[in-house]
Amino acid sequence: MLNLGLFMMPLHPTNKDVGVSYEEDRQLVLLADKLNYTEAWMGEHYSSTAEPVTSPLIFNASLISETKKIKFGTGVISLPQQHPAVVAGQVALLDHLSKGRVILGIGAGGLVSDWELFDNMDGRSRAITMIESIEAILEFWRDNDSYNYKGEFLYISLNKNIVGELGIGKFIKPFQNPHPEIAISLKNPNSMTAKLAGEKGWIPISGNFVDAKDIATHWPTYKEAANKIGLKPSYNKWRVGRSVLITSSNSEAKDIIENSSGVFSHYFLYLNTVSKLASGTLGKNINLEEELPSAIKKAKDLIIIGNQKTVIEKLITFIDTVGPFGTLLLTGHDIGNAKKMWVNSFSKMSESVQPVLNKYIEQKFKI
């Protein structure tokens, strides 16, 4: 069965009142919960007013009492940017407060200004530190008399100041046994991260800004790596992101997608700029107007938008390309002055589109 979920970076206009942005994001999660979306993922960034959530854990904690079933995913916690003991303790706390509604999404960090801020500019060290950090976190969550972790970049120990009878020197364990599921995001074709996730049994999440043909390589890569160590994963584990907007007509959709100051052009203008900064291909004199055409083109290529019939057709084509997966993560964009349209779109996806997609997948893939 294909489930629906919500994924937010989130990305908002940099001059927008941050309190308004936070509340819009909260209301979107509450809507998703009412519509029986199974999970909501929230990103983490420290040095961007356009991506203003600095802690998905704090954000998600604010929603526990107002939601019923939806699970809270961190999308993602950038592990090289903080001590593993802090992450282990805070995730375990949220897991208890939510009674086990936590999924731990991890990553090496995707925002270049955060890399600079935390002195993490070297890609190799970020990647290795991420792996070492999650290994250390899992060590904290085991029943150990003392704690020792030594890697290439991390060395953590707690041996001397332990009085177990009083709880001194011990770590709280998560509510879920043995711990929340771990997830990691995927981007590149034939991704090495997909291979790692398959070997570890982690949840793979294919990004909404990735071309369908590249996404089509993610599950085979993941599955092959899992099979080699004796695991037989179900496609239900796979999450795939996509930006989807159901409009009243296809002409309205055309106007929205071609709007040079619209939500989607801004979204990809931001992502393209971040990517070029990270790769060093953006010159010192940045002209955002010159960057707009490529942003609009990417929006046209990747956004699934149109009336309900058109959206269903595009999603079926997408599924035919990438294969069956367990959860479609719909991107939470800035709703601006289009709240009614976005609420209608998220509602129709649950009430009308999801049943059609499930029937198609069952017939097409015999599952």
C-alpha positions, 0 to 999 in steps of 0.5 A: 500500500502506498502511504502519504507523508509530508517533507519540509526543508522548510523553505520560505522567503527570507524576508518573511516573518519567521513566526508566521512561517513556523505556524504555517509549517505547524498547521501543515503537519496538523492537516497531514495528521487529520488526512491520515498522512503517516509521517511528517519530516522536518529539516535542520539548518542553522545559517539560513533565514530561508530555511529557519528551523534550527531543530526538527526535534524542538519543532516536532515536540511542539506538535505531539499533543495536537496530533494523534498518529502521525510519526515525526521524522528528522529530515535530517539531523546533520550529525557532523554539526553536533556531539553524538551524545546530545543527539542521542539524548534529545532523540530518546527524549522526544521518542518518550514524549511522543510514545514512539512516534519518532524516525531518526533521519540522519545526514552529513549536512547539505547547506554550505554555509553550515559547513563553513559555520561548523568548520566541516568543509571537507566532504570526506570528513563529513561523510565519515563523521556522520557514520561514526556519529550514528555508531556512537549514538547506537552505542549510547543506547545499548546497555553498557557498563561504560562507554568507549567509541574511537573512530577516525574523527571521533573519540568519546569515552565515559569510564571514570565517573559512573555510579550505576546505582544512582544513574550517574554516567548512564544514558536514557534509552529510547521509547522504541526498542531497541531504538527509532528507525534510522533513515538517510536521504539519497540524491545521486544515481547508483548512490553509495549512500543507498548501498550503505543504507541497504547494508545497515537496514536504514530507511532510504529517502529519495529527494524531491529535487532528484530526476526520476531516472536517477531515483529509479537506480536507488532501490535496486542499489539499496536492495542489492546491497541488502541482499548481499548480507542476507537482508530481504527488504520490502519496497514499503521501506522506501520513501520517495519525495515529490512536489505535487500541487493540484490546481483548478485547471491546467492553465492555472498550473501553467501560470504558477510554474512559469511565474518567475517570482512564484514559489517554485521558481524561488525554490529551485533558485535557492537550491541551484544557488546552494548547489553551485556554492557547494561545488564552487561553480558560482562566481563572486558576482552573483546575478540571481536574475541570470539564474532564474531561467534554469530554476524555472526549467528545473521546476517544469521538469520536476514539479508535478502540477495540474488539475487532478486528472493531470496530476494522477497521470503524471504520478502514474508515469513517475511510478512507472519510471521509478517502480513501486515504493512505500511512502510518497513524501509530498513537499511542504512549500511556502503557502504564501497567499495560496493557503486554500489551494494548498489545503485543497491539494493535500486533501485531494491527494489523500481523499481522491488520488491515493486510492487511484494510485494504490489500485494502479500499483496493485494491478501493475506490479501485482502487489 
